[in-house]
Amino acid sequence: MAESLIASPLLKRGRWIAMLVLAGMLVLQASELSPLQLRLRAFLFDSYQGFSPRERVSAPAIIVDIDEASLKRFGQWPWPRSLLAQLVERIDAMKPAAIGLDILMPEPDRSSPCAVARLVPGIAPDLVERMCALPGNDAQLARQLRQGRVALSVAGVDRPTADRLLAPPHVATGGDPGPWLRQFAGALTSVSELHEAAAGHALVSADTEFGIVRWAPVAARVGGTVLPSLPIELLRLASGQPAFSIKVAGSRIAGVGVGDLFVPTQSDGRLWVHYGHYQSDRYVSAAMVLDGKVNAEVLKDRLVLVGVSGLGLVDFPMTALGERVPGVEVHAQILESMFDGTTLLRPHWALWVELAVSLLLGLALIFGITRVNSMLVVLTVLLATEALVGAGFWLFTRQHLLIDASAPALVLLLLFGGLLTYELMREQIERRALESSLRSQREAAARTAGEVAAARRIQLGMVPDAREVFAREPRLDLAARMEPARDVGGDLYDCFMLDADRVFFLVGDVCGKGIPASLFMATSKTLCKSVALRAGMDLGEVMRQANLEISRDNSEMLFVTVFAGILDLRTGALWYASAGHERPFLTGPGQAPVSLEAEGGPPLGIDDMADYPVAHRSLARGQYLCVCTDGVSEATNAAGDFFGKDRMVQALAAAADAPDADHLMRELVRRVDAFADGSERSDDVTVLVLRWRGPGQPEGCA
C-alpha cells in the first residue's frame, strides 16, 4: 500500500508538476481563505487550550449575576430600572474599583409610573398626571450612574444607526488606528438618558467562529468612533486614567493599553481569549447583593461585572474549552488574563514562519521521496506532523503564542498522498446523498402539509355554521367560532334543534393538540350528537351515554371536557351539565357578568361509570350565555402573562350591550387577540355565545 502511494503519477510526470501543486497550496495557505485551513487552525488552537487551560492566578473581576434565584426573588426579566439602580447603589456602596453593566437598555422602561399609568384602562386623568410627575425608573438609574464609576455596554451592529455614541478619549501612537481596527457600521446603545449619565462606555460585541467565541475586540471603530472593550474601559475607570492608548505599528494595531498596562493584540485590535475553566466563585447572586447578604470585602476594590444568566431562552456562547457560559464571563476571563499577563497572541510574523516551514517540508518531500524506503517516508511524515504540533503546543504553553502547525502539516500530508482527493470525493458523494435526501424530505413535507391543510378544512367543516342552522329561528340568537392553535385542533362545538322548541348545544375541549386531538374531537362530536338525538330530552342521560361511548376503545386514554345544555325556546328554561369544563358566564345589558355554577362531573372518557348532575336556570329575555374553552383564559402575551378570568369578565362587561351574539363573540375574540399581540397560541380558542330573544320574535328583530 505504501509503495503504491509513493509511486504516484505526480512523481512519474516530474517534479515540476509537484512544484506547481506546492506553489498553489502555499498561495492558498497565504490567502487564509480555505475553510478547511481555518477549521483546522481553530481546532488546533482549541486543543491547545483544552490540554492546557489558563490557570486562574489573580481574581480581579467579580460577576454580580442576575441568576435564576434573583429572578425568582425579584421577578422576571427585564427588571424595572429602579431595581437596577438599587443594585448598582448596593454594589457601589461596597467600594468596587469600577462597575461594568453587561446589559443593553435601548428602550425606555415600560414599568415606569407614567408608562404603567397610561396602560391601565379607565384610570382617572388626575391620577395619570400624579403618576407621571413621579421620577421615572430610567431617571433613577441615571442618577445612580452619575454617582459611580460605571461603564455602560454598547453593541456593534452591521448597519448604520442614528444613536448618539459617547466614547472615552484615546491616545494613539504611531498613526491613526481607525483604518486598521475592527469595524462596526453602527451601534446599539442604551437610552440617551442612561448613555449620557454613565462615566464609561464600552463595546461588548465579540466574534464567533464556527459557533465558538475565540476572540473579542479590545478596541474597535463603531461608525466613526473608536471605542474600547468593556475590560479596557473598566481598567481605565478603576485607574482614574482620562484616556486609553492604542499603539499603531505600520499598517496594523500593535496593542491597547491603560496606564502602565499594555495588551498586545492582533493586527485589527482583536484579542484571542485565553480561557480557564468555569468557576462558580467568580459569581455573586444579585439577589444576595440586594438583600444585603454579601460581605463588602467581596466586592471591595474589585472590577464588578453585572450580567444576566437566569434566562431560559438565552443562548450562552461556547468557549474554546467546550463550555457554555454567560457572555459576561468572557469579559471576566479577559480581565483575568490581562492581569496575569497570559493573553494570547498570534504574532504578525506567524504566517511567514508557517509558509517557510511548509515550503521546506514540501521541497524535502518532493526531492527526497525517491531516495529512501517508502515505509521510512511514512514514518518521517508522521513524525514531522507530530513535531509540528508539539512545537506549536510548546510555544502556546511557554510563550502564549499561537502558531498554526496545522497548515504545514496539511501541506505535507496532501503532497504525500491523494488524501485530499479522496476526502473531496467522499464529501461530494455525501453531499449528493444529502441533496437527494433533502429533496425527498421536502416532497414528503409538501405532501404532509397538503394533507394537514385538507384535514383542517374537513375539521372546520364538521362544526356547524350557527347563522345557517338557526337562520329561521327568531327566538334564538347564537354565534360560535373555533380557532385551532395549530393547523388542526382538539376543540369542538355543536348546536342543533332537538324538536321545534328545544335546542341542544355543547362546547368541548380535548386534552392535547394537533392531529391526535383533532381525530378524537371528530369522534367525540359525532358520538355526542348521535347520543343526544337518541336519548331525547334527558341531558343527564345524554352525558352518561356519551361518556360511555367515548370511554369504549379509548386505547390512548384521551378525554374531553364538555359543557352541554338544552334551551327551551318557549320559556327560556335552560338545563345544563358540565364534564370538567370551564364555567360559562351570563351577562346582558345592565348586568355584570356572573359565572354559571354547576356541580359537574369528570371529563368524558375518564370514568365510564360517572354521573353528570343536571342543573336548571331560566334565562331572561335578551340575556347572553357565553361558553368558552380554556384557550381564552390561558391565552398568553409575549411576557408570558395569561389573559385570565378577570380580563375575560372585563371583556364581557364591556360588550354586555352588544346588539347580538355575534358582536359579543367577536369583541371577546378581538380582546384576546389584542392581548396576545401576535404571540403564538398555546391552545385552541373556541367561543359560543347564546341569547334567548323571548317566546316570540322581538319587536324590530329581522
N, C-alpha and C positions, 0 to 999 in steps of 0.2 A: 504494500500500500504506500509506504514511504517512498519507494523508488518511483512509483507512478506519479507521485506529487512532484518529485524532483525533475523528472523527465517531462516537464510541462512544455506546451507549444511556445511559451514565452522564451524559453532558453533556446529552442530549436530555431526560432525565427530571428534570434540575435538579441544582443544586449541593448541595442538602440531602442527597440520596442519597449524593453523593460525600463529604460531610462525615461522614455516618454510617459509611461504609466506612472513612474515615480514622480516625475515633474507635475503631472496632473494631480496626483494626490497631495503633493506639497502645496500647490496652489489652492486646492480645496481646504487644506488644513489652515493655510494662512488667512483665507477669507472668513473662517469660523462661521460658515453658513450651513454646514451639514447638520441636519437634525440628529443623525447618529452620533456625530462627534460631540455635539452639545449634551446629549443624553448620557453618553459615556463619561464625559467630564463631570457632569452633575452627580452621577452615580459614584464616581471615584472620590470626589470631594466629600460627599455624604458618608461614604465608607470610612474615610479618614476620621470624620467627627464621630461616627458610630464606634470605631475601635478606640478612639482617644477623645472622649467628650471633655469639654472645658471643666476644670475643677474650680469651684467657687471659693476664692480666697477672701476677697472683701465682700461686703454686703451693703453697698451704698444706697440701694434702691429698695423701697418697700411699696407693695401694691395694696392700696385700700380697695378691696374687692366688693363690688355690689353683686353679691352672690345670691344663691337661692335662699339662704337664710335671711338675707337682707330684704329680698323681695317679699318673702313670707311675713316678715316683721313689719315692713312699712308700705307694702302694696306693690302692684305690678309696675313694670317699666313702660313708659318713661315716668320717672318721679317728678313731682312738682319742683320747679326750680328753687322754691323756697326751702324745700328739704335738702336740695343740693347745697344751698347756701349754708344751712346748718352744718352739713357735713364738712364743707370747706372751713367753716369757722372753728369746728371742733379740731380739725387737723391743724389749722394754723395756730391754735392755742397751745399745741404741743411743741411749737417752735421747730418745724422742719426746715431744712436748708432751702427747699423750694417745693412747689406743688405743680404737678402736670395733670391736666384733665384730658384723658384719652377718650373724650366724649364730644361728639358733634351735636350742636343745638341750632340747626339752621332755621327753625321756625319758632315764632313766639309761643310761650307756654299757654296751652289751651285751658289749663287748670287755674289760671289767674282769676281773682274775684270778678273782674269785669267780664272776662270771656265766659266764665261759668254763668254769670247772671244773664247774659244775652242768649244763652242756650236753654234757659228754663222757660217753658211756655206759661204765659199768663202772669208773669211776675210784674209787680207794680213798678211803674216808671221811676218813682222816687227811690225805691229800693235799688233799682239798677244804678241810679246816679250815686247813691251812697257806696255801693259796692265798687263802682268804677273809680271812686275817689280814694279807695284803699291802695296801698302800694302793690304794684304787680309783682308776680314771682320773679320775672326777669330783672326788675329793678332791685329786688332784694339780693339776688345773686350778684348782680353787677356791683352793688355797694360792697359786698364781701370781697369780690375780686380786687377792688381798688385797694383793699387794706393789706394785701399779702403779695408774696412773690409767686404768682400763679401764672402758668402758661396754658393757653387755650390751644386746642387742636385745629389744624387746617388740613383738609384733604385735597390732594391734587386730582384734577379731572382732565379728561382728554378733549374738552370743548371749552371755548372761551366763556367766561361768566362775567357778570356785572358786579360781583361782590367787591366791596372796598377792602383791600388786603393791607393790613398793617404788618410790619416786619421789623425785627431789631436791626440796627446798623451792623455792617460788616466792614472789615478792613482787608483789602486784597493786596497781596504782594506778588509781583511777577507778571501782572497783567490783569485784564478783565476776565473774571471767571465765568461770566454769563454764557458765552457761546459753548463752553465745554461741560456745563452742568447738565444733569438730568432735567429734561424739560417737561412741564405740565402746561397745557393750554390755559387752564383756568383753575379756580379754587372754590371749594365748598367750605364756607366759614360759618361760625355761629352768628346769631342775630347781631346787628350792629351794636346794640346796647351792651351786650356782653363782650363782643370783639374789641370794642374801644375801651372797655374798662380793665381788661387784663393787662398785666405787666409784661407778659411774653406771649409770643405767637410762634407755633412750631408745626412743622409738617409731620403727619403721622402715616403717610402713604408708604407702603412697602411693595416690592416687586415679587411676584410669584413666577417660578419657572417649573413647568411640569407639575403644578399643584403644590409646590413647596416654597415657603418664604426663605430664600437663601441670602438675600441682600436687601438693604434698605438705604435710601439716600441719607447721607449725613448733612448734605445741603443740596438744594435744588432751586431751579428757577421756575417760579409759578407765575405764568403770564409774563410780566416784565420785572418781577420782584424776586430777589434772592432770599430764600427762607431757610433757616436751619431746621434740623430734625428735632424731635422732642427731647432726646437725650442731650444734644448740644445746648438747646435753649435752657434746659433745667440746670446744666452746669454753669451757664452764663448767669442766670438769675441767682444761683447759690453763691457764686464767687463775687457777685456785685460788679462784674465787668460790663462796661457800656456797650461792647460790641464783641462779636466773634470774628475770627480771622480765617481767611481762605488763601492758601498758597498755590499759585499757578506756576507750572514749570513747562514753558513752551506752549504746546497745544493740549495740555492735559492738566487736570487737577491733581496736585501732589498730596494735599491733605487739608483738614479743617482743624482749627484749634480754638481753645478758650483759655486765656491767660497763658500759663506755662504748659498746659496740656495740649499736645499736638497728636492728632489721629491721622495716620496715613490712609488714603482712600484709593479707590480705583480712579481711572482717568476721568470719569464723569461724576465724581463726588460720591459714589456709592460705596458701601461697606459690606463685605461678606460677614454675615452674622456667625460668630463663634458660639455655638450652643453648648450649654450644660444641661443636665437632666432637670426635669421639673422638680421643684422643691416647695413643699407647702409652707415653709417658714418665710417665703417671700411675701405671703399674703396675710392680710388682716381684714376681717369681715367689716364692711361698712356699718352693719347693724351694731357691732360691738363698739365701734367708734362713736356712733350716735348715742348709744346708751351709756357712754362714759365708762366702759369696761376695759379700756386699753390703757396700759401704763404709758405715761407721757414719754418715758425714756425709749420706748419702742420706735417712736417717730422723730424724736429729737435729733436735729442735725442730719436727718436722712433726706434723700430725694424721694418724695412721695408721689407715686403714680396712682391716679384714680381711674379705675376701669370697670367694665361690666362683664361678668361671666355667667350670671344667673339667668340666661335666656335660652329656652329650649330650642329656639329656631336659629340661634347664632351658629354660623359655620366657622368653627375655630380653625385658624391656619395650622398647617402641619409644618413642623420643624425638620431640619436635616436628620434629626435623631428618630424620626418617625412618630413623634408625639404631637398630639393636637393640644394646643394651649390657647388661652385667651390672647388676643392680639396685644394687650398691654404688656404681657410678659416678654415679648420680643424687645420692646424698648428697655425693660428692666435688664435683660441679659446683655444688651448692647452697652448699657451703663456699666455693668459689672466688668465686661471685657475691656472697656476703656480704662477703668480704674486699675485693673490688674495688668494692663499692658499686654493683653493676649488677643488683640484684634487681629483678624486675618487679612492678608494682603496678597493679591495676585499681581506681582510687580509688572511694570510696563515692559520689561525685557524678557518676560517669561515666554512669550510667543516665539521670539527669536531663538532662544535656547532650545525650545521644543522642536522648531524647524531644523536646527542644526543637528540635533540628535536623530531626527527622522531621516535626514539626508545621509548621515554617516552610516546608520544601520542599514538603510536601503542599499547604498553602494556596496557595503560589505557583503550583504546577502547576494546581490546581483553578480559580483565578481568573485565571490568565494564559494558559491553553492556547488560548482562542479569540481572543486578541488578537495573536498572532504567527503567522508562517508555520509550517506543520507540520514542515518539514524543520529549521527553526531549533529547534523544540521537541525534536526527536530529538537534535540536536547538543547542546542545552543539558542534556538529561537525561544523555547520555553524559559530557559534561564535568563535570557535577556529581558523578556517580558516581566518576569518576577523581579529582576534587578531594577527595572524602571519604576515599577510600582513601589518597591521598597525604598528607593531613593526619594520618591515623592512623599512617602509617609514620614521619612526621617526629617525632611525639610518642614513638613507640617507640624510635627510634634516639637522640634527643636527651635525652628525659626519662625513659626506661624506663617509660612509662605505656602501659597497654593500653586504648585507646578503640575501641569497636566501631563502625567506619564502615560495616559491612555492614548494620546494622539500618536506618539512614536510607536507604541506597542501595536496600535491598529495598523499603521503603515507596514510594519514588519510582518504582521500576520497576513495582511492582504497580499503582499508581494509573495509570501511563501506559498501560499496555496490557492486557490479559487474559492476560498471560503465565502467571500462576499457575494460571488456569483451564485453560489448555492443558496445563500441566505435570501438574496433578492428573488430567486426563482421560487423558493418556498413561500416567501411573503406574497408574491404575485398569485400563486395558487390559492393561498388562504384568502387573499382579497377577493378573488373571483368567487370563491365559495361563499364568502360573506355577502357579496353583492347579490348572488343568486338567492341566498337565504333571506336577505333583506327584501328582495322583490317578492318572494313567496309570502313573507310576513305581511308586507304591505297589501298584497292581494287578499290575504286572509282577513286582515284588519278591515279592508274595504267591504268585504262580504259580511263580516260581523256587524259593521256599522249599519249596513243596509238592513240586515235582519233586525237589529235593535230598533232602528227607526220604524220599521214595519210593526214591530211589537208595540212601540209607543202609540202608533196610530190605532192599532187594534184595541189597546187598553183604554185609551181615551174615548174610543168609540163605544166601549161597553157601558160607560156611565151615561145616564140619560141627560138630555137637554131639558131642563125644567121648564123653560119657556114653551117648548113644543108640547111637553107632556100635559101641562095644565093651561094651555092657551085658551081653552073653552070653559075653564072653571073660574067664575068671577069671585067665588068665596075664598079663594086661596091665592096668596102671593108667595112664590117660592123661587129662590135663586141659589145656585150652587156652583162651586169651582173646585177643581182638583189640579194641583201643580206638582208633579213629581220632582224630587230633588235631583234625580239622575234622569237618564233617558226614559226609564220606566220606574215605577214606584210601587209602594205597598198600601197606599191609602185607597179608600173606596167610599162611595155613597150611592144610594138608590132611593127612588121615590116613585110611587105608583098608587093608583086607586084600587082599594080592595072591593069597593062597590060604589054605588052612585053617591054616597055621602061620607065615606071614610077613606082617608089617605094614609098610606104606610110610608115611612121614611126611616132611613138609617144612615149613620156615618161610622166608618170603621178605619182602623189603623193596624196593619200587620207589623209584627216585630221584624226589624231589619229593613233593608232597602235593596234596590236593584232587581235583577231578573227573578231570583227565588221568591222575593216578596211579591212581585207582580203576578207570578203564577199562583201563589197562594191567595192573593187578592181576588183573582178571577174566579178561583174555586169557591172562596168564601162568599162572594157576592151572589154567585149563581145558586149556591145552597140556601142562603138566607132568603132569597126571593122565592125559590121553589117551596121552601117550608112555609113562608108567610102566606102564599097563595093556597096551600093545602090546609093549614091549621086554622083558617078562619080568622076570628077576631080576638082570640086569646093570645095576647102578646107574650105572657109568661111561657106558654106552651111553644110559641114560635122560637123564643130564645133557647129553651131547653132542647128542642128538636134540632135547631141549627147547631148548637154546641155538640150534640151527639153525632151529627153527620160530619162536622168538621174534625172532631176528635178521631173519627174512624180512619184508619190507614194513614195516620199522620206520622210517618216514619221520621221526618225531620224535626218533629217536636216544635213546630211553629204554632203561633197563636195570634189572635186578632182581638183588639179591643173594639167594642161596638156600643154605640148609643142608638137605640131604636125607639120609635114612637108611632102611635096611631092617633090621628086627629079626626074628631067628628066635626064635619063642616057645618052641621046644623046647629050645634050648641057651643062649639069651641072647646069641648071636653078633650083633654089630652091624656092618654095613657102612655107611660114611657118606662123603659128599663135600661139599665146600664150594665155592660160587661167590662168592667175595669177601665172605662173610657173617661176622658176629660169631661168635667161637668159643663153643661151648656149654660148660656146666660139668657135671661129675659130682660127686655128693655122696650121702651116705647116713648112717644112724645111726653115730656114732663116726668119721666120715670127713670130713676137711677138704675143702672144695670145690676141685677142680682143673679147669683148662681142658682141653678135649678137643682135642689137637693134630691138625692136618690140613694137608697141603701145599696143597690147593685150587687153584682156577683163577680166571679173571676173572669178573665178574658176567655173567649171561646177557644176551645182546643186544648185547655189545660186539664180540666176535670170533667169527664163526660157525665158525671152524676150531679153536677152543680145545679142549684136552683137560682132563678133570677126574679126577685120580687118586682112587682109592677106597681108603680106609683101613679097617682091621678092628680090632675090640676086642670082648672078651667082657664083658658086664655081669654083675655079681654079683647074686644074689637080693636083692631089696629096694633095689637101687641106683637113684638118680634121675639122669636126664639132663634138664637144663634148657636149652632153646634160646630165645633172645630176639632181638628186633630192637634196633637201636641207640637206639630211643626210650627204652629202660630206662636205659642208661648215660648218655645225653645229656639226661635229664630235668633241668630247672633249677629253682631256687627263686627267690624274689624278689630275692636278692642276685646272681643270675647264676651261682651255683656249679653244677657238674654233679654228678649222682648218682654217676657214675663206677664203675669196676670194683671199687674197694676196698669201697665201700658195698654193691655187689651181692654180693661174696664174703661180707661180714659178714651180709647178709640170708639168704643160702643156708645159711651155717653155723648161724645161729640157728634155721633151720627144718629142719635136717637130720633131726631126729627126728619130722618130721610124719607123721601116720598114713597119709596118702595123697597122691597127686599134686595133688589139688585144694587141699588145705590149704597145701602148699608154694607153689603158684602164687599163691593168694590172699595169703599172707603177703608174698611178694615185691612184688606189685602194691600192697599196703597200704603198705609201706615207701616205695615210690616216690611214692605219693600224699601220704603224710605229709611227705616231704622237699620236694615241690613246694609244699605248703601253699596250694593254690588258684591258683598261678601258671599262666598259660596254657601249654599244652603246645606245644612246638616240633616234635614229631614223633609219629607213631603209635607205640603201645605194643602189642607182641604177645609173649605168653609161651606156650610149650608145654613141659609137664613130663611125662616118660615114666618109668615104673618097671616093670621086669620082676619079676614075682612068683615066677617059677620055672616049671619044666616042667609042674607040676600046680597046682591051686588050693591056696594056702597054708592051713594049718590056721587055723580061726577066721575065714576070709575069707568074706563073704557072697556 
